[in-house]
Amino acid sequence: MITSGVDMIALERVQRAIDRHGDRFLKRIFTDREQGYCAGRLNSLAGRFAVKEAVAKALGTGIGDMDWTDIEIVTDSRGKPQLELHNQAQQMALDQGWTHWSVSLSHTETHAIGFAVATS
């Protein structure tokens, strides 16, 4: 079996949320590890936001059923994005039999896109 999700977001939307809510927004959406890796780079933050949405879509639910930080996008030693699920997101994936994940993200000057594929 296989499932997938995709999401695209305008970088300015993420910037507006940061401008309006600051650290509260960042802590609600991104783990400390994600924030450390992104080091404030808007395109990296937006890409991770899009992947989180894509993962939620692949799980067949919205983010409302889990915390944003239950979906974490980390990188390997070469910079390849890797998915780590925690808490409710991890349980939902296990309940549905999704054991292997592949994620990808990209961005332009104005938009970021995230893609997630899960297999059993």
N, CA, C and O of each residue as an XYZ file, in Angstrom:
480
protein
N       0.826     -1.176      0.000
C       0.000      0.000      0.000
C       0.876      1.247      0.000
O       2.033      1.221      0.420
N       0.297      2.326     -0.478
C       1.003      3.591     -0.555
C       0.023      4.747     -0.352
O      -1.144      4.659     -0.734
N       0.504      5.811      0.245
C      -0.265      7.039      0.382
C       0.685      8.215      0.170
O       1.895      8.095      0.365
N       0.127      9.336     -0.229
C       0.977     10.508     -0.448
C       0.213     11.771     -0.097
O      -1.011     11.768      0.032
N       0.967     12.848      0.054
C       0.396     14.167      0.291
C       1.335     15.220     -0.261
O       2.548     15.019     -0.306
N       0.782     16.329     -0.674
C       1.580     17.439     -1.197
C       0.982     18.744     -0.707
O      -0.229     18.842     -0.511
N       1.823     19.746     -0.508
C       1.343     21.053     -0.100
C       2.297     22.122     -0.617
O       3.507     21.911     -0.689
N       1.738     23.268     -0.974
C       2.532     24.415     -1.390
C       2.088     25.623     -0.579
O       0.902     25.783     -0.293
N       3.040     26.471     -0.208
C       2.716     27.657      0.577
C       3.544     28.838      0.081
O       4.694     28.685     -0.329
N       2.936     30.010      0.127
C       3.648     31.245     -0.207
C       4.546     31.621      0.967
O       4.101     31.624      2.114
N       5.799     31.935      0.686
C       6.732     32.332      1.732
C       6.217     33.539      2.509
O       6.433     33.640      3.717
N       5.539     34.450      1.824
C       5.043     35.653      2.512
C       4.004     35.310      3.574
O       3.859     36.040      4.554
N       3.283     34.213      3.391
C       2.308     33.795      4.402
C       3.016     33.389      5.697
O       2.577     33.736      6.793
N       4.102     32.658      5.554
C       4.880     32.266      6.732
C       5.505     33.500      7.363
O       5.517     33.627      8.588
N       6.020     34.404      6.555
C       6.628     35.625      7.087
C       5.607     36.456      7.855
O       5.926     36.998      8.914
N       4.393     36.564      7.341
C       3.345     37.317      8.047
C       3.050     36.696      9.415
O       2.860     37.410     10.400
N       3.013     35.364      9.465
C       2.751     34.687     10.739
C       3.886     34.943     11.732
O       3.642     35.148     12.922
N       5.118     34.931     11.240
C       6.262     35.219     12.109
C       6.202     36.668     12.583
O       6.412     36.951     13.762
N       5.916     37.580     11.660
C       5.834     38.998     12.028
C       4.731     39.242     13.053
O       4.894     40.044     13.973
N       3.634     38.562     12.893
C       2.479     38.796     13.759
C       2.614     38.104     15.120
O       2.273     38.684     16.151
N       3.115     36.856     15.118
C       3.123     36.049     16.343
C       4.510     35.734     16.875
O       4.644     35.244     17.997
N       5.537     36.006     16.095
C       6.917     35.840     16.550
C       7.256     34.457     17.053
O       6.935     33.446     16.428
N       7.914     34.438     18.200
C       8.415     33.193     18.773
C       7.288     32.214     19.105
O       7.487     31.000     19.058
N       6.112     32.735     19.439
C       4.972     31.868     19.747
C       4.618     31.001     18.543
O       4.358     29.807     18.690
N       4.608     31.603     17.349
C       4.342     30.858     16.124
C       5.438     29.828     15.882
O       5.146     28.660     15.627
N       6.681     30.248     15.959
C       7.802     29.346     15.678
C       7.793     28.136     16.603
O       8.015     27.013     16.150
N       7.540     28.349     17.893
C       7.541     27.241     18.855
C       6.336     26.320     18.682
O       6.415     25.127     18.975
N       5.237     26.868     18.212
C       4.042     26.047     17.989
C       4.197     25.143     16.769
O       3.670     24.030     16.752
N       4.918     25.613     15.746
C       5.012     24.898     14.475
C       6.275     24.057     14.365
O       6.231     22.941     13.847
N       7.394     24.575     14.842
C       8.699     23.935     14.594
C       9.367     23.496     15.890
O       9.321     24.195     16.902
N       9.994     22.311     15.833
C      10.758     21.834     16.985
C      12.028     22.674     17.137
O      12.417     23.404     16.225
N      12.657     22.558     18.288
C      13.927     23.260     18.500
C      14.960     22.841     17.460
O      15.726     23.667     16.964
N      14.973     21.558     17.137
C      15.929     21.046     16.148
C      15.677     21.664     14.772
O      16.621     22.043     14.078
N      14.405     21.764     14.378
C      14.068     22.382     13.099
C      14.467     23.851     13.082
O      15.051     24.333     12.111
N      14.152     24.557     14.158
C      14.503     25.975     14.226
C      16.016     26.172     14.176
O      16.508     27.105     13.542
N      16.743     25.292     14.845
C      18.195     25.390     14.825
C      18.758     25.177     13.434
O      19.643     25.912     12.996
N      18.248     24.172     12.741
C      18.731     23.896     11.390
C      18.390     25.044     10.440
O      19.231     25.459      9.642
N      17.179     25.550     10.520
C      16.735     26.603      9.595
C      17.384     27.949      9.885
O      17.530     28.773      8.981
N      17.771     28.179     11.122
C      18.462     29.417     11.512
C      17.763     30.668     10.965
O      18.413     31.606     10.503
N      16.423     30.660     11.026
C      15.658     31.815     10.581
C      15.468     31.945      9.077
O      14.820     32.889      8.625
N      16.016     31.022      8.289
C      15.858     31.092      6.825
C      14.403     30.801      6.463
O      13.910     29.690      6.657
N      13.741     31.802      5.944
C      12.319     31.714      5.639
C      12.014     30.565      4.683
O      11.043     29.839      4.891
N      12.817     30.387      3.646
C      12.543     29.322      2.678
C      12.620     27.942      3.323
O      11.833     27.060      2.980
N      13.546     27.740      4.244
C      13.661     26.454      4.931
C      12.489     26.219      5.872
O      11.960     25.110      5.947
N      12.084     27.258      6.589
C      10.925     27.140      7.477
C       9.664     26.839      6.675
O       8.887     25.957      7.042
N       9.458     27.571      5.578
C       8.265     27.362      4.754
C       8.260     25.967      4.149
O       7.205     25.337      4.067
N       9.408     25.477      3.728
C       9.480     24.119      3.181
C       9.070     23.080      4.207
O       8.350     22.135      3.884
N       9.518     23.246      5.427
C       9.142     22.306      6.485
C       7.656     22.423      6.818
O       6.994     21.419      7.078
N       7.140     23.637      6.810
C       5.705     23.833      7.019
C       4.925     23.045      5.966
O       3.968     22.343      6.293
N       5.339     23.165      4.702
C       4.643     22.476      3.614
C       4.742     20.959      3.767
O       3.769     20.253      3.504
N       5.891     20.450      4.183
C       6.025     18.995      4.371
C       5.116     18.526      5.495
O       4.496     17.469      5.385
N       5.028     19.292      6.570
C       4.146     18.910      7.675
C       2.698     18.794      7.192
O       1.992     17.848      7.543
N       2.267     19.760      6.389
C       0.918     19.696      5.811
C       0.785     18.469      4.905
O      -0.241     17.790      4.933
N       1.801     18.185      4.111
C       1.765     17.031      3.208
C       1.669     15.725      3.991
O       0.938     14.818      3.595
N       2.395     15.623      5.089
C       2.336     14.416      5.922
C       0.937     14.251      6.504
O       0.395     13.146      6.507
N       0.349     15.337      6.995
C      -1.012     15.269      7.539
C      -1.989     14.796      6.466
O      -2.892     14.009      6.750
N      -1.811     15.272      5.243
C      -2.678     14.828      4.140
C      -2.469     13.348      3.839
O      -3.426     12.620      3.579
N      -1.222     12.912      3.875
C      -0.949     11.491      3.637
C      -1.575     10.625      4.726
O      -1.982      9.493      4.465
N      -1.652     11.149      5.929
C      -2.289     10.423      7.026
C      -3.810     10.470      6.930
O      -4.506      9.768      7.664
N      -4.323     11.302      6.020
C      -5.762     11.376      5.819
C      -6.476     12.233      6.838
O      -7.669     12.057      7.083
N      -5.759     13.147      7.423
C      -6.328     13.987      8.459
C      -5.766     15.397      8.330
O      -4.940     15.666      7.458
N      -6.202     16.265      9.171
C      -5.625     17.597      9.217
C      -4.685     17.716     10.397
O      -4.614     16.825     11.242
N      -3.984     18.796     10.447
C      -3.065     19.035     11.555
C      -3.813     19.099     12.882
O      -3.221     18.831     13.928
N      -5.076     19.442     12.866
C      -5.848     19.560     14.098
C      -5.892     18.298     14.939
O      -6.176     18.366     16.135
N      -5.617     17.152     14.343
C      -5.633     15.891     15.076
C      -4.310     15.582     15.760
O      -4.170     14.550     16.416
N      -3.339     16.477     15.606
C      -2.019     16.288     16.213
C      -1.383     17.660     16.400
O      -1.889     18.664     15.899
N      -0.291     17.690     17.111
C       0.466     18.934     17.226
C       1.390     19.065     16.027
O       1.849     18.063     15.476
N       1.664     20.301     15.623
C       2.582     20.539     14.505
C       3.937     19.909     14.784
O       4.577     19.377     13.876
N       4.374     19.966     16.024
C       5.699     19.446     16.365
C       5.732     17.921     16.463
O       6.801     17.342     16.660
N       4.571     17.258     16.327
C       4.547     15.797     16.223
C       5.124     15.334     14.889
O       5.487     14.169     14.732
N       5.204     16.245     13.940
C       5.790     15.975     12.627
C       7.074     16.795     12.560
O       7.031     18.025     12.561
N       8.205     16.117     12.501
C       9.492     16.808     12.527
C      10.295     16.468     11.277
O      10.425     15.303     10.903
N      10.829     17.502     10.642
C      11.651     17.329      9.456
C      13.095     17.621      9.857
O      13.450     18.760     10.158
N      13.906     16.591      9.857
C      15.324     16.727     10.176
C      16.118     16.458      8.902
O      15.537     16.134      7.866
N      17.406     16.588      8.968
C      18.229     16.329      7.789
C      19.330     15.339      8.127
O      19.813     15.280      9.258
N      19.717     14.559      7.117
C      20.843     13.658      7.321
C      22.145     14.434      7.126
O      22.119     15.650      6.941
N      23.254     13.757      7.166
C      24.556     14.422      7.088
C      24.799     15.116      5.749
O      25.683     15.966      5.644
N      24.023     14.762      4.731
C      24.176     15.377      3.410
C      23.103     16.434      3.126
O      23.064     17.013      2.040
N      22.235     16.677      4.109
C      21.203     17.691      3.948
C      19.873     17.168      3.423
O      18.951     17.949      3.188
N      19.762     15.858      3.235
C      18.508     15.270      2.751
C      17.463     15.294      3.872
O      17.748     14.871      4.992
N      16.255     15.788      3.576
C      15.225     15.812      4.622
C      14.760     14.414      4.990
O      14.595     13.541      4.138
N      14.555     14.232      6.275
C      14.082     12.960      6.830
C      12.897     13.266      7.742
O      12.855     14.317      8.381
N      11.948     12.356      7.801
C      10.766     12.542      8.630
C      10.908     11.778      9.936
O      11.293     10.609      9.949
N      10.594     12.450     11.024
C      10.475     11.796     12.326
C       9.104     12.149     12.882
O       8.762     13.322     13.032
N       8.327     11.119     13.183
C       6.998     11.323     13.755
C       7.051     11.081     15.251
O       7.789     10.218     15.729
N       6.261     11.852     15.984
C       6.210     11.740     17.436
C       4.755     11.715     17.887
O       3.859     12.152     17.164
N       4.537     11.204     19.076
C       3.250     11.282     19.762
C       2.078     10.869     18.874
O       2.078      9.771     18.319
N       1.077     11.747     18.738
C      -0.151     11.401     18.013
C       0.109     11.084     16.537
O      -0.500     10.161     15.996
N       0.997     11.826     15.880
C       1.286     11.556     14.460
C       1.907     10.171     14.288
O       1.569      9.441     13.356
N       2.808      9.820     15.187
C       3.430      8.496     15.128
C       2.382      7.401     15.323
O       2.386      6.395     14.614
N       1.484      7.605     16.290
C       0.451      6.599     16.556
C      -0.505      6.461     15.371
O      -0.902      5.351     15.017
N      -0.872      7.580     14.762
C      -1.764      7.532     13.600
C      -1.112      6.762     12.455
O      -1.768      5.953     11.799
N       0.160      7.007     12.213
C       0.872      6.304     11.144
C       0.923      4.806     11.438
O       0.682      3.992     10.546
N       1.231      4.444     12.663
C       1.288      3.022     13.032
C      -0.082      2.366     12.909
O      -0.194      1.241     12.421
N      -1.124      3.068     13.351
C      -2.485      2.526     13.259
C      -2.885      2.246     11.814
O      -3.642      1.314     11.543
N      -2.371      3.059     10.883
C      -2.700      2.884      9.470
C      -1.711      1.977      8.740
O      -1.893      1.671      7.562
N      -0.671      1.555      9.442
C       0.306      0.645      8.848
C       1.398      1.317      8.037
O       2.103      0.645      7.284
N       1.558      2.648      8.172
C       2.591      3.362      7.415
C       3.902      3.299      8.189
O       4.044      3.920      9.243
N       4.847      2.551      7.660
C       6.105      2.320      8.368
C       7.317      2.940      7.678
O       8.357      3.124      8.312
N       7.203      3.260      6.406
C       8.322      3.841      5.659
C       7.860      5.154      5.029
O       6.807      5.209      4.395
N       8.651      6.200      5.207
C       8.299      7.525      4.701
C       9.425      8.101      3.866
O      10.602      7.871      4.144
N       9.061      8.837      2.862
C      10.005      9.634      2.086
C       9.404     11.023      1.937
O       8.235     11.170      1.579
N      10.210     12.038      2.213
C       9.731     13.419      2.086
C      10.703     14.210      1.225
O      11.891     13.900      1.136
N      10.166     15.226      0.605
C      10.980     16.127     -0.203
C      10.403     17.522     -0.093
O       9.195     17.699      0.070
N      11.279     18.514     -0.183
C      10.828     19.898     -0.167
C      11.674     20.711     -1.129
O      12.822     20.374     -1.418
N      11.084     21.781     -1.613
C      11.787     22.682     -2.512
C      11.150     24.060     -2.389
O      10.077     24.215     -1.808
N      11.828     25.054     -2.944
C      11.282     26.403     -2.868
C      11.791     27.250     -4.023
O      12.831     26.979     -4.622
N      11.020     28.280     -4.306
C      11.433     29.337     -5.226
C      11.593     30.592     -4.389
O      11.624     30.516     -3.160
N      11.692     31.722     -5.024
C      11.779     32.981     -4.271
C      10.466     33.331     -3.581
O      10.449     34.135     -2.649
N       9.360     32.729     -4.036
C       8.052     33.107     -3.499
C       7.252     31.979     -2.865
O       6.342     32.244     -2.079
N       7.566     30.724     -3.186
C       6.774     29.595     -2.709
C       7.666     28.435     -2.255
O       8.812     28.297     -2.684
N       7.095     27.607     -1.369
C       7.741     26.373     -0.963
C       6.747     25.234     -1.171
O       5.535     25.416     -1.057
N       7.286     24.064     -1.477
C       6.452     22.885     -1.694
C       7.021     21.731     -0.877
O       8.235     21.587     -0.726
N       6.113     20.918     -0.357
C       6.502     19.725      0.389
C       5.732     18.530     -0.135
O       4.560     18.638     -0.496
N       6.399     17.396     -0.173
C       5.806     16.168     -0.682
C       6.137     15.035      0.288
O       7.264     14.946      0.775
N       5.173     14.176      0.567
C       5.380     13.053      1.468
C       4.749     11.801      0.876
O       3.641     11.834      0.342
N       5.479     10.699      0.984
C       4.992      9.397      0.530
C       5.235      8.401      1.659
O       6.320      8.361      2.240
N       4.221      7.603      1.963
C       4.347      6.563      2.972
C       3.966      5.221      2.374
O       3.062      5.125      1.544
N       4.674      4.186      2.811
C       4.341      2.823      2.400
C       4.265      1.936      3.628
O       4.770      2.267      4.701
N       3.625      0.814      3.434
C       3.504     -0.127      4.550
C       4.547     -1.223      4.423
O       4.609     -2.117      5.267
